[in-house]
């Protein structure tokens, strides 16, 4: 501020006050501080302390955003990670004799900050029904309850909510009051969206309802470290004897507690217990955003496409050099999180996420990813797990897969049906008529038999009757103005259906 005042005086002596704005402008960081102070002045107790912490965290992130320019990695230093930790090798060791003792040191953390808007739903995504009317949250609770009953343990569930999901989630949690799972929640931070042109917050006060709904955002799951620590829950769990958390996205139905991974590896890096274990898997899908695990300056590092110099983007995408990707299933030591957080030593790259609001205003969100912190921990390890541990439900195309007879449901866990002859998942692409869950459900009288399906593409106004079977490659395209009704009991095997087909025609 002192330097700014000195510059102001100097500029005023060189030019008339009417010309001042053309001579000197406040630096973005100073202008941001002024605006955040105005916003904070509208807060009232008790939210005041929470808001202060949120805005302090945002200021640190904004400062780094102004300082860091261009790709954050030197491509020449990137190497393939060590390939000595395949899942089969870990599984071959068998389970420890003291499974219950090991489990009692574990906490399951689910990232529960997202809304179901991409699938046309209101409220938390975790409350969407995905299998036999069970929601993502239902299945998660069933999985942990089964563990606790089977081994007589006390594995708790922790939900990291956002201001978007907290109220609705807490109302639903009452239904689990008699389950054998202790459930805790904490909220991730609430940061202000930034006007892309002015680099100033678009919020004018701390409220996040009504017109202010679009002014705030949860800053990505990398916020888990600070928010978990600030909530006090981290210290409480350590005091109870908990040592590790298993973190995953709540919409990844493959992310169940794996007792083989929980069992400490016999030969960890440097002979010490790993502080951070990342599950990776082969053959990344074209739209995956999890990044790839690399070796960088003798440490494991998560690299995403935004960090790659433009000249090497095609090489990065080719997967010839990097054949594994991050599933966002992470096993992290609680004591390490506490140590690094207190030293302000958790380093995560900034993700600049551009958005266009309903009114057309272009804004940016500054975010971080939980897996990017791997380089800050000691003795990190990547474990190459089966693809079955990465089963995210991001779209109704994914939803069709998990609702079908491709999977069996047992104690909240989905497993590939033994009746399917090969373990790969079919490629399913449903068109825009199926985007919203409500529309998707209306177009299927029952979910088709997909045990022998390889590829399904559906586009346009298409409906499916009961007991339809799909095999091999099936493509169904109803052109604009046409409608295709697949009749009940139909068998489509290696078929292309197009034009106009109504059930009444049969």
PyMOL commands that set and color helices and strands:
alter all, ss='L'
color gray80, all
select helices_A, chain A and resi 2-14+17-23+28-40+47-67+75-77+87-91+99-103+117-119+125-127+136-151+166-176+210-215+221-231+233-239+259-262+269-271+305-307+310-317+334-342+370-376+387-389+396-403+432-434+437-442+503-505
alter helices_A, ss='H'
color red, helices_A
select strands_A, chain A and resi 78-80+106-112+129-131+134-135+156-161+183-187+191-192+194-195+216-217+244-249+276-282+292-296+299-303+324-333+351-356+362-367+380-384+407-410+413-416+427-430+449-459+462-464+469-477+484-486+491-498
alter strands_A, ss='S'
color yellow, strands_A
deselect
rebuild
show_as cartoon
